[in-house]
Amino acid sequence: MSATSKHFEVATQDGGPSAENIKEIHKENAPVCLSLKHYTELAADKDIVLMVGTPDMNILSVQESQLLALQVKLYYGIHSALKFNHVRVFNNSPSTFDYRALITEFENYKRDVKSKQESS
């Protein structure tokens, strides 16, 4: 199977190095905290894409890695048109990007999922 890959670099807030500091220090060699590979061979016939993630356990826990992979699905997946607007703003107009709105939206998503699970 062939795969397409996505790599995530370390970026923290609240006391940790910022994304700008990491890029300044490491340039293109910033440490990868999670590598995701998507296997698309079954997409046409079965309407599924398999994904494998390899986290750097010195940087991310398994739970953090799963959360990051879920966010990739939410913001880049098939039904993500409205959520992808956050990505567009971040890439095209970073000075107007509101990370608090993104966090609030994701917290609401988690609350909605938990509510649905409890009512099932």
C-alpha positions as CSV (number, residue, x, y, z in Angstrom):
1,M,0.0,0.0,0.0
2,S,1.2,3.5,-0.7
3,A,0.6,6.3,1.8
4,T,0.5,10.0,2.1
5,S,2.1,11.4,5.2
6,K,1.5,14.4,7.5
7,H,4.0,15.4,10.1
8,F,3.3,17.7,13.1
9,E,6.0,19.8,14.7
10,V,6.1,20.8,18.3
11,A,4.3,24.1,19.2
12,T,3.3,25.0,22.7
13,Q,1.9,27.9,24.7
14,D,1.9,28.9,28.3
15,G,5.5,28.7,29.2
16,G,6.7,26.4,26.4
17,P,8.5,27.6,23.2
18,S,6.2,29.2,20.6
19,A,5.9,27.9,17.1
20,E,7.9,30.9,15.9
21,N,10.7,30.2,18.4
22,I,10.8,26.5,17.4
23,K,10.9,27.4,13.7
24,E,13.6,30.0,14.4
25,I,15.7,27.6,16.3
26,H,15.2,24.4,14.3
27,K,14.2,25.8,10.9
28,E,13.1,22.9,8.7
29,N,14.5,20.4,11.3
30,A,11.9,21.2,14.0
31,P,11.2,17.9,15.9
32,V,8.2,15.9,14.6
33,C,5.9,15.0,17.4
34,L,3.4,12.9,15.3
35,S,3.5,11.3,11.9
36,L,0.3,10.3,10.3
37,K,0.1,8.1,7.2
38,H,-3.1,7.8,5.2
39,Y,-3.7,4.7,3.0
40,T,-6.2,5.7,0.3
41,E,-6.3,2.5,-1.8
42,L,-9.7,1.5,-0.3
43,A,-11.3,5.0,-0.7
44,A,-12.9,4.4,-4.1
45,D,-14.3,0.9,-3.5
46,K,-15.0,0.9,0.2
47,D,-15.3,4.6,1.0
48,I,-12.7,4.4,3.8
49,V,-9.2,5.6,4.3
50,L,-6.9,3.8,6.8
51,M,-4.7,6.0,9.0
52,V,-1.7,5.0,11.1
53,G,-0.1,7.4,13.6
54,T,3.4,7.3,15.0
55,P,3.9,9.6,18.0
56,D,7.2,10.7,19.6
57,M,6.4,9.4,23.1
58,N,8.9,11.9,24.5
59,I,6.7,14.7,23.3
60,L,3.1,13.4,23.1
61,S,1.2,10.8,25.0
62,V,-1.0,8.3,23.2
63,Q,-4.1,10.3,24.3
64,E,-2.7,13.6,23.0
65,S,-1.7,11.8,19.7
66,Q,-5.2,10.5,19.3
67,L,-6.7,13.9,20.0
68,L,-4.4,15.5,17.4
69,A,-5.4,12.8,14.9
70,L,-9.1,13.5,15.6
71,Q,-8.5,17.2,15.0
72,V,-6.9,16.5,11.7
73,K,-10.0,14.5,10.7
74,L,-12.3,17.3,11.9
75,Y,-10.6,20.1,10.1
76,Y,-9.3,18.4,7.0
77,G,-11.9,15.6,6.6
78,I,-14.8,15.2,4.1
79,H,-17.4,17.1,6.2
80,S,-15.0,19.9,7.4
81,A,-15.9,22.8,5.1
82,L,-16.9,25.2,7.9
83,K,-14.2,24.1,10.3
84,F,-11.5,24.4,7.5
85,N,-12.2,28.2,7.6
86,H,-10.0,28.2,10.8
87,V,-7.2,26.7,8.8
88,R,-7.7,29.3,6.0
89,V,-7.6,32.2,8.4
90,F,-4.5,30.8,10.2
91,N,-2.7,30.4,6.9
92,N,-3.8,33.5,5.1
93,S,-4.4,36.1,7.9
94,P,-2.6,34.9,11.0
95,S,-2.9,38.2,12.8
96,T,-6.7,37.8,12.8
97,F,-6.7,34.1,13.9
98,D,-8.4,33.6,17.2
99,Y,-7.1,30.4,18.8
100,R,-9.7,30.9,21.7
101,A,-12.6,30.5,19.2
102,L,-10.9,27.3,17.9
103,I,-10.6,25.9,21.4
104,T,-14.1,26.9,22.3
105,E,-15.4,25.2,19.1
106,F,-13.5,22.0,19.9
107,E,-14.7,22.0,23.6
108,N,-18.3,22.3,22.3
109,Y,-17.6,19.4,20.0
110,K,-16.3,17.2,22.8
111,R,-19.3,18.2,25.0
112,D,-21.7,17.3,22.2
113,V,-20.1,13.9,21.6
114,K,-20.2,13.1,25.3
115,S,-23.8,14.1,25.5
116,K,-24.7,11.8,22.6
117,Q,-22.8,9.0,24.2
118,E,-24.6,9.4,27.5
119,S,-28.0,9.5,25.8
120,S,-27.4,6.3,23.8
